[in-house]
């Protein structure tokens, strides 16, 4: 008997449980449940369950109810479920199949057939689950490589820009808070957490184009001339040119968001930004958020050309339009985000 493999038998009729347990107890550990509610509790608390033999017609929570819960928790993807039936209608059986059941066990039970059929599917699911684990591990490694590469590029940018490296971290933190808040407040801007995580990673590269800006302009201690400012503005398109050279070694989603944020984090709500003069929601919500985060951090951090402004002064400047206009909805979110940012520090 493989003590690491457990079959759960779910039937409100005890004799059926006894017969099925006798068929499988030589090769598997056996758990029994006399109701759907009991079965749900066992499935959700026992990681060793490798198959469920499930009666459909039970008082209270039916077999279909158990299947619905397994779909809700994602267990149905990893545990094969066999429907125990005598004379249930085709419609009920089809509903069971639609909810993820893999086969039907008909009464009276055929011992050798059941052992082979159930055993084969248990092994099939075990191989599939192992393969999924390998894939997930490889994806995690790839994500770690992408994260490391992005952070390395960001460190190079920060070094050229005479920054400590905290700039991109602060922008990432504020971007995450704002995107989470705007997603929960405004349905039209909803983004799932996984997508927000990717955007935060991509935000690190918003200023990658500064690598191409001459030092005498990038680190000039005084105000830039109009000609120098025109050169500085090129960091948005130069950054995109750099990114276009590395898409094959970067996660596709990170590349896509990085490109958009790099090009458009200086666009403004009224269309007076650069380089494309986009207006309103022509600018992606993630580029809009990074724009606010970038402006706020630039104002509150010391730079070679200015002292740091207080948080209060920086917020006033943003709301007064001294740094360009921003989405009114995002400005409301920005207030809430700052409060959370202060609490997190």
C-alpha positions, 0 to 999 in steps of 0.5 A: 500500500502506498501510504502517500495516496488516499482515495476518498469515498463519498456516499451516504449509503454505508454498504456502498462505502464498504464495498468500494473500500474493500476493492481499493484498500490493498493499494491505497489508504481509504477515507470515507465521507457520508455526506457532501459537506463532510467530503468538502472538509476532507478534500480541503484539508487532506493533501494526500487525496489522489481520487474521489469516488463521489455519489451524486444523490445525497441529502444536503450537499449533493455530489454536484455541490462537492464538484462545485466546491472543488471547482471554486478551490481549484482542486478539480484540476488536480484530483480525478473525480469518479461519479458513483451512479445507479440510474441517474439521468443523463442530464445529471451525469452531463452536469457532473462531467461539465463540472470536471468529473472524469468517469462514471462508476456504475452499480453493481461495481466491477472490481477488476475494471474499477481497479484498472480504471481508477488506478490508471487515471490516478497515475495519469493525474500524478504525472500531469501534476508533476509536469505542472510543478516542473513548469511552474518551477521553470516559470519562477526561475524565468521570472527571477532572471527577468527581475534580476535583469530589470534591476541590473538595468535600473541600477545602471540608469540610477548610477548615471543619474547620480541616484542611490537606487532608491528612486525606482524602488519608491516609484515601484512602491507608489505605483503598486499602491495606486494601481491596487487602489484604482483597480478597486475604486474604478472598474474601468481601470481594473487590473488583476494582482498578477498584472499589477506585479508585472507593471511594477517590475516594468516601471523600474525601466521608465527612465532607461533612455537616460543612458543615452543622455550626455552627462553634462545635461543629465547631471547639470546642476542648474536649469536646463536651456530650451535646447538641453531640455529638448535633448533630455526629453529624448530619453523617452524615445531613446529608451524605447530604442534600447528596449527594442534591442532586448525583447527576446531576452525579456518576458513579453509582458514586462517588455510590453509594459516597459515600452509603453511606460518608458515612452509615455510616462511624461504624457499629460492628461491635457495632451501637453506632454511628450513625446506623442502629445497623447490626451486623457485615456489615450495614455494607458492607466499604468503610464498615467500612474507611473507619471504621478509616482515619478513626479512626486518622487522627483519633487521630494528627492534631492537632485543635483539641480534642486533641493528636496521639497517637503511632501506637503509642498510636492503634493500642492505642486501636483494638485496645482498643475505645476507639473502638468495635468493629471487624471482627476480620478488618479489624483483622488487615488494619489491622496489615499495612496500617500496615506498608505505609503506613510503608514507602510514606512 
